[in-house]
């Protein structure tokens, strides 16, 4: 038991849980006897980790929205710190989710536990003051976008570009006719995917206007079909707005995001990791987002980029439209969607641009490269403690 490597991982949302699960699988390939514990959800658990706490219900967006989950965040923080004190890990791996993970990383770093930060927070995009915190608490940062390494190099933070894990985690394309036929839809007719996000407050802010946009598209291009990708573990009442799609062919699908994106002619997506996923499938998209007015007012001065969608940041230019906050209206979304559906040359240009985005993401194997870096730090820490 004493010689077994101990790794603690912390993530706070579904995308982080996906990456944590893949990382854990690779760690256990390299170190079959390793003990992996942490803060995550079903994917981390399924990969072989022992959960200290489940993040269910904790993930929100926005400065003001985060205030409501502070009590639970504090309980989870204490649980992780106490677990680390009782059985110190050889390395702590926070995955994104900085408003929580920075606190845990700081506490464990003070206790002499090395920190390898995986999936860097978007410090280059907003609230750059947090870079000082990263420099204090992280022994190494594993970044997934090529432009992130120079950012950290300039700041004097050790960083390694490992590539994007979605390159290996994104499922292979499914046959469009097979998938849509199984849903009772016609593969010969236009298909629009709706992806309203995975957080409760995202759906409340985004899905109603997504639904109104879908109704406009259907009215102007009859025969258009809609597939709604539903994230797991969300309450049914969050999808009540879909009841307004009267007379519109629509199907809700859970847990099949890759198949939905691979089969759609265009997707309307909430800004986030899914924009990269859509790019990997070559699916043209309209990116939307909205937070509370106070959150937007407080947060906007802290933003250091002129584009929000990850796919546009990777491209270095706006290859897909972004409709954020007041620009996010049903009419505007419908117009951009119809442009893709009715202008083949435009749609083909977008697909070509998305292919260039894919090329910028490196090669498959990000999770293995990240695991190798994590295990190396853990082994070095254990070796140093034996001397």
N, C-alpha and C positions, 0 to 999 in steps of 0.2 A: 504493500500500500504506500509506503513512504516514498518509493521511487517513481510513483505514477505522476505524470505531469498533470497539473491542475489549471484549467482555463476557465475564466469567468467572462461571459458575454452579456451585453446589455443592448437591447433594441426596444423601440417603443411604438412601432406601427407595422402594418402588414408587409410593406416592402422591406423594411429592416429585418423582419422575421424570415422572409424568403432568403435574404442574403445570409442571415445568421445560420439558418438550416444548412445551406450549401457549404458555408465555411466549416461548420461542425462536422459534416460528413467528411470533408477533406482532412481536417485535423485528425479524425479517428482513423482515416486511411494511413496517415503518416505515423500516428501514435495510437495503436489500437487499445492500449491500456489507459489512455488519458481520461481524466475525469473532467467533463464539461458541465458547468452549471451556469445559471443566469436568469435574466429577466427577458422574457419573450412570450411566444405563444405556441400554437400547435406545430408549426414547421420546425422550430428549434427543438421542441420536445421529440417530434418524430425522428429527427436526425440523430438522437441519442443523448441529448442534454437533459439534465435534471433541472426543472424550473424552480427557482426560488420564489418568483412571483410571475403571474400572467398579466400582460398589459391591457387586457380587454377593457374597453371603455375609457382608457386614459388618453388616447391620441386625439388631439384637437389642433386646429390652426388658429392663429391670431393671438395678439397680445392680451386682449381683454378676455377672450374665450379661455385662455390658459388659467386664469385666476380661479375658475370653478373647480379645477382638478388638483389644486395645490394640496389639499389634505391627503388625497390618495397618493400623490407624488411623494409626499413626505414619508408616508408609510412604506412605500416601495423603496425609497432611498435608504431608510433605516434597515429594512430587511436585507438589502444587498451589503451594506456596510457591516452589519452584524455577522452575516454569513462569511464575509471576507476576514473578519477578525477571528472567528471561530476556527476557520480552516483556510488560511491565506492561499490564494491562487498564485501560480507562477507568472501569470500575465492577466491583465484585464483588457478586454476588447470591447470598447463602446462602438456602436454602429449608429452613425448619424444622431438624430434626436438630441441635439445639444442642450436644450433648456433643462433636460433631466440629466443627461450623461455627463455634462461638465461637472456637476456637483459630485456625482459618484466618482468620477475620475480624479477630481481634486482630493477627495477623502482617501482613496486608495493609494494615490501617489504619495501622500504624506505618510502612509504606513509602509512605504518602501516597496510597493507593488508596481512593476513596470506597466505602462499603458501603451497599447498599440491601437490607435484610432483608425477604424476602418469605415469607409464611406464617409468622407469628410463632410461636415456641415458646409453650407454654401457661404463661407466667410468672405469669399471674394465678391459675393453679390450684395450682401447687406450685413449691417452690424459688424463692421470690420474690427471694432474694438475687441471682439472676442478672440482675435488672433493672439492677443497677449495671454489669454487664458490657455489657449491651445499650446502655446510655446512653453507655458509653465507645467502643464500636466501631462503632455504626450511625449513619450520617448521616441515614437515613430508614428507617422501618418501614412496610411495606405490609401492612395487616391485612385479614382476610377475614371477620371477625365484627364486627357493629356494636358490641358491648359492649367490644371491645378498644381502640378509639380513646380513649375517656375514660380508660381505665387508663393508656395511654401519655401522654396529655395531662397528667394529674395528675403524672406522673413527670418531665415536661419533655423527653420524647423525641418528636421530630417523627414524626408518624404520619398515614397516609391510609387510610381505609376504601375498598377497591376492590371489595368484594363477593366472593362465593365462586366460584372457577373451575368448580366442579362444575355450576353452573347451565347452563354452555354445554357442558361436557364429558360430562355424563350423557346417554346416548343416548336417543332417543325410544322410547316404549313399543312393544313388539312385540305382535303378536296372540298372546294367551295360547294359544289352541288351536293355532295354527301352530307356535309354539315347542315347546310340550309334546308335540304330536303328532310333531314331528321327533325327539324323544327317546324315543318309544315310550310316553309317559305319557298319561293320560286327563284332559283339561281339566275334566271334570265332577266329578272327585274332588278332595279337599283336597291341597294341595301345600305342603310345608314346605321352605324353603331353609336350608341350613347354610353359614355363611361363617366358617371357623375362623381366618382371618387369613392374612398373607402372610410371616410370619417363621417360621423353623424352630422356635425355642423356643416360639412361640405355639402352633403345631400340636401339639407334644408335650404341652403343658400343657392344651390346650383340647379337641382333637378327641376323645379317648377318652370324656369325659363328655358331649360333644355327641352322640356316637354312642349312648351308653346312654340319653340322653334321647329320642332318635329311636325307639329300640326300645320304650320305655314308651308313647310317643304312639301308635305303631302298634298296640300290644297293646290299648290302650283305645279307639282309634278305627280299627278295621280299614279298610283301603282307602286310608289316608293314604300319599301318595307323597313322596319326598324327592329334592331336587336339591342336590348339593354343589358349591359354586363353588370351584374350585381356582385359586389364584394361579399364574401362570407360573413356571417355573424352580425348582420344588420337587421334591425327590426322591420317588420312588414309595413308599419305605418309610415316609414320614411319614403316608401314608394307610392304613397297615395296619389301624388300628382299625376302618375301614369294613367289614372282613371279618366283623365281629360282627353286621352287619345281615342275619342269615339270614332268608330269607323275606320281607324287606321290599323293596318296589320302590324302588330308589334309582339315581340316575344322577350321575356325576361330569362336570362341564362346566368346561372351562378357557377363560379369556379372554372370558367372556360374562356378567359380573356384572350388567350392566344388564338383560339379558334375563331372568336368573334372578330378580332382585328384582321386575321388572315382572310376572312370571308367578306369583309365590308368593302364597299367602294370608297367610303369616306367615314371618318369618325369624328364625333363631337366629344372632346375629352376635357376633364378637369385637369388643370396644370399639375404636373407631378411626374413621377417615374413612368407612368403609362405613356407619356409622350415618346420616351425612348423605346418602349416596347412597340408602339405603333410604327416608329421609324424602322425598327428591325424587320417588321412585316411589310414595309413599303406601303403603308396605308396612309393616304393623305388625311390631314386632320385639321380641325378648327379647335384651338385651345382657348378655354374659357376659365375664368375664376372670379370669385367674389368673396370678400370677408366683410365683417361688420364695419360700418362707416367710421367708428372711432378707431378701430384697429388699423384701418387703411390710412387714416389721417396721422396716427402716431407712427406708423411704420414707414410711410413713403419717404420721409427725409433720411432714413437710414439705408435706403437702397442705392447701390452704386453701379447698377447696370440699367440699360434702356430697353431690355427685353427680359421676359420672365420665363418663357417656356424653355425647358432644358434642351430640347431639340434645336432651338434657335441659338442658344448659347454655345452648343457644341459646333454648330455650323459656322458661327461667327457672323451670321447675317440672318435676317428674318425669312426663313424658307416656308413657314406656315403662319397663318394669321393668328394673332392673339387678341382676344376680346376680354379685357380685364376691368373689373369694377363697373363704372358707369357705361363703358363701351360694350359690356356684355348685355345685349338686348336680344330678344327673340328674333326681331327683324334682321339685325346684323348677322346673327348666327345663320339664319336661313339663307341669306344672300350668299354668304361664303360657301355654304354647303351646296347650294344649287349651282354655283360656279364650277365646283369640282364635278358634279354630276352631269352638267350640260356642256362643258368645254373640255373635250378630250385632250387638246394640246396643253392646256393648263394642268390638267390632272397628271399627264405624263411628265411635265416639267417638275412638278412637286415630287413625284416618285423618284426621279433622277436625283433631285436634291437630297432626298432622304437616304438614297444609296450612298451619297458622299458622307452623310452623317455616320452611317454604319462603319464606313471605312476609317473614320477618325477614332473609333472606340477600341482600337487594338485588336487582339486576337483572343480566341477562346482560352479558357484556363485561368481566369481571374481568381476564382475561388481557391484553386490549388496554389497559385502564387501567393495569395494572401495567407493561406494556411501555413505555407512554408516560412513566411516571415514571422508569423505569430509563434510557431513552434520554435524557431531559432531564438527568439527573445526569451521564451519560457525556459528553454534548455540552458541558455546563458545565465539566467537568473538563478536557476537551481544549482548550476555548477559553482557560481560565485558564493552562494550560501553555504556550500559544503567546505569551502576553503577556510 
